[in-house]
Amino acid sequence: MTRRLVIAAALASAASAVHAWAPVPGAMLTDWGASLTPATAWREYPRPALARDGWVNLNGLWQYAVTRATDAAAPAQWNGEILVPFAIESPLSGVGRRVSPDEALWYRRTVDVPATKAGERTLLNFEAVDYQATVWVNHTQVGAHTGGNLPFSFDITRALVPGSNTITVRVTDATDTIGAFQLHGKQVLEPRGIWYTPVTGIWQTVWLETVPDIHVASLKIEARTDGLVTIALTPGRTNSTPVPTRVAVTLDGVAVASAEAAGDVLRVRIPQPRLWSPGAPTLYDLRITYGPDTVTSYVGLREVSIVTDGDGHRRLALNGAILFNFGTLDQGWWPDGLLTPPSDAAMRSDIEFLKAAGFNTIRKHIKVEPRRYYMHCDRLGMMVWQDHVSQGTGFKKDRPDSPAPPWTRLAPNPAEATWPEPAHAQFMAELEGMIDALRNHPSIVQWVTFNEAWGQHRTIEVAEWTTGYDPTRLVNAASGGNFHRAGHIVDHHEYPHPAFPFDLGAGGRFDGFVKVVGEFGGHGFPVDGHLWNPNARNWGYGGLPKDKDEWIERYRTSLATLAVLRRQGIAAGIYTQTTDVEGEINGLITYDRKVQKLPASTLAAMHRDAGLR
């Protein structure tokens, strides 16, 4: 069945691709976006940490329509075609239309699916849809999902008919509407400054897969540096009898270990373990057989911890050794795809640049990337601080979801926002979903639950839950936000040059916590011909330099300042930022990714000279 399904869907995709499609005229494009076609849009397997052979990609041209949000029935007329997986606001969607909170966005496409064989199921998977999605197959509603940044899946077996099947998706998106308490990250309905164009609808891969009735729904992999790997399987259905389970471990194609069990938990010990680190990102391949189901995954052996150095400073450690976390704030935005990178290669290129520039860390800023992003970080050896997607934009008098003034940051007696219980429950559901989706990636070393008091609430409760739910990573409860004694980190943001208010730790408030500078820099430099909007306010922190030499000198000053702070006990520094984003021109690369403002080799030498490598 698998091969027949792939062939049928491939023919349907090829047929749709002959229709006219082009990026929105006049938009800034990356080279990857300029070469994109409907037939090449995101063809890679989307879930590399739990992979199967039986799948088919549904990206490509879909029909779309925009109706009133009060319209519950599918539209009788469709507006045209949209290229999935690019959000409707993006140039690469081919549409470039804003969708307001009082509108609904609809999608429709057909796919030929043979009748499901006995003992098999067909799953319809969405990697991310922003924000509330309802899905039908033919005339049967197969499910609904709330949350704009997480993968979800529906078993559509009973809704399918032999031959042609119609998939319909309805999406609504409140973005930053007052009182919605929606997790929207950097999207706002009125973009300005550090707030960007809103994104609505499907913005990551849509795909089908076939699985046995008895199958692996998810994996939870935990590894230790002594080589012990524990694999907990969540079955796709409840089984009355134990299912035989086996794992085979290989390294560079050579078998190194195996184990068997009668149940949902496997333990295997890898002899002479080779550890994962930025300097040696060793990954072991896993082949897991669970009854009739076979999936592949991988594991990196590494442990994250905190140690105290000879001067009494708390330091971040990897595999027991102190490792200064030096990286960039990474928004993950693109001029042609907005939240969606124009291609897998484009997404990987940012990580490769940062690696070559001598950074060992990326702070993925209030965005969840496609799961392949973290696979690239795993393979390339790049540590990740993963932010939870935020809600709110700081204190506003008319916002019941923002903290009461003053915005205290690291000062004593910090403020908290007040959230109603349903909104908090959704916040926690999305936090849990993010951790579940990404926890098997060894590159992720830290969860960041709040940023700069944006929607910050119940901080201690949230941090304690996160620490308990994933004890294999550190928790940064409030990066640059209001500090509570929770989690493992005390994190200060300072622009343009890094600093840390050590005096606010008087009385032992910061004792036991690792001190980091979670944001600094933001030195802006405009590159003519590569500005997203030359007529907008293109800005950087501290004002713009008179020329490139001054920009470079400002960067060197920040590096030297951070090196001093490191000796004073600061354990990490995160520079703002990887690329320009819309009107922010404080990136090391232009927004269109066509100009590196300094070559990676030059940056690496500067970092080495400053003592940060």
C-alpha positions in Angstrom: 0.0 0.0 0.0 2.8 2.4 0.9 4.3 2.5 -2.6 0.8 2.9 -4.2 0.0 5.8 -1.9 3.3 7.6 -2.6 2.8 7.2 -6.4 -0.8 8.5 -6.3 0.0 11.5 -4.2 3.1 12.3 -6.3 1.0 12.4 -9.5 -1.6 14.6 -7.8 1.2 17.0 -6.7 2.7 17.1 -10.2 -0.7 17.8 -11.7 -1.3 20.8 -9.3 2.1 22.2 -10.0 1.3 23.0 -13.6 -1.0 25.9 -12.5 0.5 29.3 -12.5 2.2 30.3 -9.3 4.7 33.0 -8.5 5.9 34.8 -5.4 4.2 38.1 -4.6 5.6 40.7 -7.0 8.1 43.2 -5.6 8.9 41.2 -2.4 12.4 40.7 -1.1 13.4 37.2 -1.9 16.3 35.0 -0.8 18.1 33.0 -3.5 16.4 29.9 -2.2 13.0 31.5 -2.5 13.7 32.8 -6.0 14.4 29.3 -7.2 11.4 27.7 -5.5 8.6 25.9 -7.4 5.5 24.2 -6.1 7.1 20.8 -7.0 10.1 21.6 -4.8 8.5 23.2 -1.8 9.8 21.4 1.4 10.0 17.8 0.1 12.2 16.6 3.0 11.0 14.1 5.6 9.7 16.3 8.5 10.1 14.2 11.6 13.7 12.9 11.6 13.8 11.8 15.3 11.0 9.3 14.6 11.0 8.3 11.0 9.1 5.7 8.9 9.2 4.7 5.3 5.4 4.9 4.7 4.8 8.6 4.1 3.8 11.1 1.4 4.3 14.8 1.2 1.2 17.0 0.7 3.0 20.3 0.3 2.2 22.1 -3.0 -0.7 24.1 -4.4 -4.0 24.0 -2.4 -7.1 26.0 -3.0 -7.8 28.8 -0.5 -10.5 31.1 0.5 -11.0 33.8 3.2 -14.5 34.1 4.8 -16.0 35.7 7.8 -15.0 33.9 11.0 -18.7 33.4 11.8 -19.0 31.2 8.6 -18.8 27.6 9.8 -19.4 26.0 6.4 -16.8 25.6 3.7 -17.0 28.3 1.1 -18.9 27.7 -2.2 -16.3 29.8 -4.1 -12.5 29.6 -3.7 -10.2 32.6 -4.1 -7.4 30.8 -5.9 -4.4 28.7 -5.1 -1.8 29.0 -2.3 1.5 27.3 -1.9 1.7 25.2 1.2 3.6 25.3 3.6 3.9 29.1 3.3 1.5 31.3 5.4 -0.9 33.4 3.3 0.8 36.7 4.3 4.2 35.5 3.0 5.4 36.3 -0.6 6.1 32.6 -1.2 2.5 31.7 -0.6 1.8 33.4 -3.9 -1.0 35.3 -2.2 0.4 37.9 0.2 -2.9 38.8 1.9 -3.4 39.7 5.6 -6.1 37.7 7.5 -7.8 39.5 10.3 -9.0 38.0 13.6 -12.6 38.3 12.4 -11.9 36.2 9.3 -11.4 32.5 8.6 -8.8 31.0 6.2 -9.8 27.9 4.4 -7.7 25.3 2.5 -8.8 22.4 0.2 -7.0 19.8 -1.8 -7.7 16.3 -3.1 -5.4 13.3 -2.9 -5.8 9.8 -4.3 -5.6 7.2 -1.4 -6.1 3.5 -1.9 -8.3 1.7 0.5 -6.5 1.0 3.8 -5.5 -2.6 4.3 -6.5 -4.6 7.3 -4.2 -4.0 10.2 -3.1 -0.5 8.9 -4.0 3.1 9.7 -3.6 6.3 7.8 -2.5 9.4 9.7 -2.8 13.0 8.5 0.0 15.1 10.0 0.4 18.8 10.3 3.8 20.1 11.5 2.3 23.6 12.4 -0.8 25.6 11.7 -1.3 29.1 13.2 -3.5 29.1 15.2 -6.8 27.2 15.6 -7.4 24.6 13.0 -10.3 22.3 12.2 -9.8 19.5 9.7 -12.2 17.5 7.5 -11.6 14.6 5.2 -14.4 14.4 2.7 -17.4 15.4 4.8 -16.1 14.0 8.1 -14.5 16.2 10.7 -11.4 14.3 11.8 -10.2 16.7 14.5 -9.3 20.2 15.7 -6.2 21.7 17.2 -5.3 24.9 19.1 -1.7 26.2 19.1 0.3 27.7 16.3 3.7 26.2 16.7 3.2 22.5 17.4 2.8 19.3 15.3 -0.4 17.4 15.5 -1.9 14.3 13.9 -5.3 12.8 13.1 -6.2 9.2 12.3 -8.3 9.6 9.2 -8.7 5.9 8.3 -12.5 5.8 8.7 -13.0 9.0 6.8 -11.2 7.8 3.6 -12.9 6.4 0.6 -11.1 4.5 -2.2 -9.7 6.9 -4.9 -10.0 10.6 -4.6 -10.4 12.2 -1.1 -10.8 15.9 -0.2 -9.0 17.5 2.7 -10.4 20.7 4.0 -8.8 22.9 6.7 -10.3 25.9 8.5 -8.1 28.3 10.4 -8.7 31.3 12.7 -6.0 33.4 14.3 -6.4 36.1 16.9 -2.6 37.0 17.0 -2.2 39.7 19.7 -5.9 40.6 20.1 -6.5 41.9 23.6 -7.9 39.3 25.9 -7.1 36.4 23.6 -4.0 35.3 25.6 -2.8 33.7 22.4 0.9 32.7 22.1 2.0 34.6 19.1 5.7 35.3 19.6 6.9 38.3 17.5 3.8 38.5 15.4 1.5 41.4 15.9 -1.4 42.9 13.9 0.3 46.2 13.7 4.0 45.5 13.0 6.6 48.0 14.2 10.1 47.9 15.8 10.8 44.5 17.2 7.3 43.2 16.2 6.8 41.6 12.8 4.3 40.7 10.1 1.6 38.3 11.4 1.4 34.8 10.1 -1.8 32.8 9.6 -2.5 29.2 8.6 -0.4 26.3 7.5 3.3 27.2 7.8 5.0 23.8 8.1 4.8 20.6 6.2 1.5 18.6 5.8 1.9 14.9 5.2 0.3 11.5 5.3 1.8 8.3 6.7 0.7 4.7 7.0 1.2 2.8 10.2 0.3 -0.6 11.6 -2.6 -0.8 14.1 0.1 -1.5 16.7 2.6 1.3 16.3 4.9 3.8 18.0 3.2 7.1 18.5 6.1 8.8 20.2 9.5 8.2 21.7 11.1 9.6 24.9 14.9 9.0 24.7 17.2 9.8 27.6 20.9 9.2 27.5 23.7 9.3 30.0 27.4 9.8 29.4 28.1 6.3 30.7 26.4 5.0 27.6 23.0 4.0 29.2 20.1 4.9 26.9 16.5 4.6 28.0 13.8 4.6 25.4 10.2 4.9 26.5 7.6 4.3 23.8 4.1 5.6 23.7 2.0 3.2 21.7 -0.5 4.4 19.2 -3.2 2.2 20.7 -3.7 0.4 24.1 -2.5 -3.1 24.0 -3.8 -5.8 26.3 -0.7 -7.9 26.0 3.0 -6.8 26.0 4.5 -6.1 22.6 8.0 -7.4 21.7 10.3 -4.5 21.3 13.9 -4.4 20.0 16.5 -1.7 19.4 19.6 -1.9 17.3 22.3 0.8 17.8 24.8 1.6 15.1 27.6 4.2 14.7 28.6 5.1 11.1 26.8 2.0 9.9 28.6 -0.4 12.4 26.5 -2.3 15.0 27.5 -1.4 18.5 24.7 -2.5 20.8 21.2 -4.0 20.9 18.5 -4.8 23.4 15.1 -6.5 23.6 12.1 -6.1 25.9 8.5 -7.2 26.2 6.9 -3.8 26.8 7.1 -0.1 26.2 10.5 0.6 27.8 13.9 -0.4 26.4 17.3 0.1 28.0 20.5 -0.4 26.1 24.1 0.3 27.1 26.5 1.5 24.5 30.1 0.3 25.1 33.0 2.8 25.0 30.6 5.7 24.6 31.5 8.6 22.4 29.9 11.8 23.7 28.1 14.5 21.9 29.5 18.1 22.1 29.8 21.1 19.8 33.4 20.0 19.0 32.4 16.4 18.4 28.7 16.0 17.6 28.6 12.2 17.7 25.2 10.7 17.0 24.2 7.0 17.3 21.5 5.7 14.9 18.6 3.7 16.4 16.4 1.2 14.7 13.4 0.4 16.9 11.0 -2.5 16.2 7.7 -2.5 18.1 5.7 -5.5 17.1 4.9 -4.9 13.4 6.2 -1.3 13.4 9.7 -0.2 12.7 11.0 3.4 13.2 14.4 5.0 13.1 15.8 7.6 15.4 19.2 8.7 16.8 20.7 9.7 20.1 23.5 11.9 21.3 25.2 11.0 24.6 25.5 14.1 26.6 24.7 15.5 30.0 23.9 19.1 31.0 24.8 20.3 34.5 26.0 23.2 36.7 29.4 23.2 38.4 31.1 25.7 40.7 34.5 26.9 39.5 37.5 27.7 41.6 36.3 31.2 42.3 33.0 30.1 43.5 31.0 31.0 40.3 28.2 28.8 39.1 29.0 27.7 35.5 27.2 25.9 32.7 28.7 22.5 32.0 28.4 19.9 29.3 29.5 16.3 30.0 30.9 17.6 33.3 33.2 20.2 31.8 32.6 24.0 32.0 31.6 25.4 28.6 30.9 29.1 28.1 27.7 29.3 26.1 28.4 31.9 23.4 25.8 32.4 20.7 23.3 34.6 18.9 19.6 35.5 19.4 18.0 33.8 16.4 14.5 34.9 15.4 14.2 32.5 12.5 12.3 35.0 10.2 12.6 35.2 6.4 11.6 38.0 4.0 9.9 35.6 1.6 8.6 32.9 3.9 8.1 34.8 7.2 8.1 32.1 9.8 8.8 29.4 7.2 12.3 29.2 5.8 12.2 29.1 2.0 13.9 25.7 2.1 15.7 23.2 4.3 19.0 24.2 2.8 18.3 27.9 3.6 17.4 27.0 7.2 20.6 25.0 7.6 22.8 27.7 6.1 22.1 30.1 9.1 23.4 27.4 11.5 26.4 26.6 9.3 27.4 30.3 9.3 27.1 30.6 13.1 29.2 27.5 13.5 31.9 28.7 11.2 31.8 32.1 13.0 32.8 30.4 16.3 29.5 30.4 18.1 28.5 27.3 20.0 25.0 28.3 21.0 21.8 29.6 19.4 19.0 31.1 21.5 16.0 30.2 19.4 13.9 33.2 20.2 10.2 32.7 21.0 9.7 30.5 17.9 9.6 26.7 17.4 11.4 25.8 14.2 10.5 22.8 11.9 11.9 19.7 13.6 14.5 19.3 10.9 16.2 22.5 12.3 17.1 20.7 15.5 18.3 17.7 13.5 20.8 20.1 11.8 21.9 21.5 15.1 22.4 17.9 16.4 24.5 17.0 13.4 26.5 20.2 13.2 27.1 20.5 17.0 25.2 23.6 17.9 23.7 24.0 21.4 20.2 25.5 21.5 18.4 27.5 24.2 14.8 26.9 23.2 12.3 29.7 24.1 8.7 29.0 24.7 6.6 31.0 22.3 5.5 34.1 24.2 2.3 36.0 24.7 2.2 39.8 25.3 4.5 42.7 24.4 5.3 44.1 27.9 3.2 46.3 30.2 0.3 48.1 28.7 -2.5 49.8 30.8 -5.2 48.2 28.6 -3.7 44.7 28.7 -5.0 42.5 31.6 -2.4 39.9 30.6 0.7 42.0 31.2 2.4 42.5 34.6 1.5 45.5 36.7 4.0 48.3 36.8 6.8 48.7 37.5 8.5 46.2 35.2 11.1 45.1 37.7 13.3 42.7 35.9 15.9 41.5 38.4 14.8 43.8 41.2 13.3 42.3 44.4 9.5 41.6 44.6 8.9 41.2 40.9 5.5 41.8 39.3 3.3 39.0 37.8 0.5 39.1 35.3 -2.8 37.6 36.2 -4.1 34.9 33.8 -7.4 33.2 33.8 -7.3 29.5 34.3 -8.2 28.4 30.7 -5.5 30.7 29.3 -2.9 29.3 31.7 -4.0 25.8 30.8 -3.4 26.5 27.1 0.0 28.1 27.9 1.0 24.9 29.7 -0.4 22.6 27.0 1.7 24.4 24.4 4.8 24.3 26.7 4.3 20.6 27.2 3.7 20.0 23.5 6.9 21.8 22.6 9.0 19.8 25.0 7.4 16.5 23.8 8.1 17.4 20.2 11.7 18.4 20.7 13.0 16.6 23.8 14.9 13.9 21.8 17.3 16.4 20.2 20.6 16.5 22.1 21.4 20.0 20.9 18.7 21.5 23.1 20.3 22.2 26.5 18.0 24.8 28.0 14.3 25.6 28.0 13.4 29.3 28.4 9.8 29.7 29.7 9.4 33.5 29.6 11.1 36.4 27.9 11.2 40.0 29.2 7.9 39.7 31.2 5.9 39.2 28.0 2.9 37.3 29.4 5.0 36.3 32.4 2.8 34.8 35.0 3.0 32.1 37.7 6.7 32.0 37.1 7.7 29.7 40.0 4.9 27.2 39.2 5.8 27.1 35.5 9.6 26.8 36.2 9.1 24.0 38.8 6.8 22.1 36.4 9.3 22.4 33.6 12.2 21.3 35.7 10.3 18.2 36.9 9.0 17.4 33.4 12.4 17.4 31.8 15.2 17.0 34.4 17.8 16.4 31.7 18.0 20.1 30.8 18.4 23.5 32.5 15.4 25.9 32.9 15.8 29.6 32.3 12.6 30.8 33.9 12.6 34.4 32.8 15.2 35.5 30.3 15.6 39.3 30.8 12.3 39.3 32.7 11.2 39.4 36.3 13.5 37.2 38.4 12.0 34.7 40.8 14.0 32.1 42.6 13.0 29.3 40.2 14.7 27.3 37.6 18.5 27.4 37.3 19.4 30.8 35.6 19.4 34.5 36.4 19.3 36.2 33.0 19.9 39.9 32.3 19.4 41.7 29.0 21.5 44.9 28.3 21.8 47.0 25.1 24.0 47.9 23.4 27.0 46.5 25.4 26.6 43.7 27.8 26.3 44.3 31.6 25.0 42.5 34.6 23.5 44.1 37.8 25.5 42.0 40.3 24.3 44.4 43.1 20.7 43.3 42.8 21.8 39.9 44.1 22.6 41.4 47.5 21.4 39.2 50.4 21.9 36.0 48.4 19.0 36.4 46.0 21.1 35.0 43.1 22.9 32.4 45.2 22.7 28.9 43.5 21.8 30.4 40.1 24.0 30.6 37.0 24.3 34.2 35.8 24.1 34.9 32.1 23.6 37.8 29.7 20.7 36.5 27.6 20.8 39.4 25.2 23.2 42.2 24.3 24.6 44.0 21.3 22.0 44.7 18.6 24.5 46.9 16.7 22.8 48.0 13.5 24.4 48.4 10.2 22.5 49.0 6.9 23.6 47.4 3.7 22.3 49.3 0.7 20.2 47.2 -1.7 19.4 44.7 1.1 16.9 46.5 3.3 13.5 45.0 3.6 11.9 48.5 3.4 14.3 51.3 2.6 11.7 53.9 3.5 11.0 52.4 7.0 12.8 53.2 10.2 15.8 50.8 9.9 17.4 50.8 13.3 19.8 49.2 15.7 20.4 49.6 19.5 22.4 52.6 20.4 21.8 54.3 17.1 23.4 53.6 13.8 27.2 54.0 13.3 28.6 56.5 10.8 30.4 53.7 8.8 31.3 50.1 8.9 34.5 50.6 10.8 32.5 52.1 13.7 30.1 49.2 13.5 33.0 46.8 13.8 34.5 48.7 16.7 31.2 48.6 18.5 31.1 44.9 18.1 34.7 44.5 19.3 33.8 46.6 22.4 30.9 44.3 23.2 33.1 41.3 22.9 35.8 42.8 25.2 33.1 43.7 27.7 31.6 40.2 27.7 35.1 38.7 28.2 35.5 40.8 31.4 32.0 39.8 32.6 33.0 36.2 32.0 35.9 36.5 34.4 33.5 38.1 36.9 31.2 35.0 36.8 29.0 35.4 33.8 28.5 31.9 32.2 27.0 32.8 28.8 26.4 35.6 26.4 23.8 35.9 23.6 24.4 38.5 20.9 21.5 40.1 19.1 21.3 38.8 16.4 21.9 36.3 13.5 20.2 38.3 10.7 18.4 41.5 10.1 14.6 41.1 10.5 12.2 43.6 8.8 13.2 47.0 10.2 15.8 45.6 12.6 19.1 45.8 10.8 21.2 44.5 13.7 22.0 41.1 12.2 25.4 39.7 11.2 23.7 38.8 7.9 21.2 40.8 5.8 17.6 39.7 5.9 17.7 38.3 2.4 20.8 36.2 3.5 22.8 37.6 0.5 25.4 39.6 2.4 27.4 38.5 5.4 28.3 41.8 7.0 31.5 40.2 8.1 32.8 36.8 6.9 32.4 33.9 9.3 36.2 33.5 9.4 36.7 37.1 10.4 34.1 36.8 13.2 35.7 33.6 14.4 39.1 35.3 14.7 37.5 38.3 16.6 35.9 35.9 19.0 39.1 34.0 19.5 41.1 37.2 20.0 38.5 38.3 22.7 39.0 35.0 24.5 35.4 33.8 23.9 36.3 30.7 21.9 
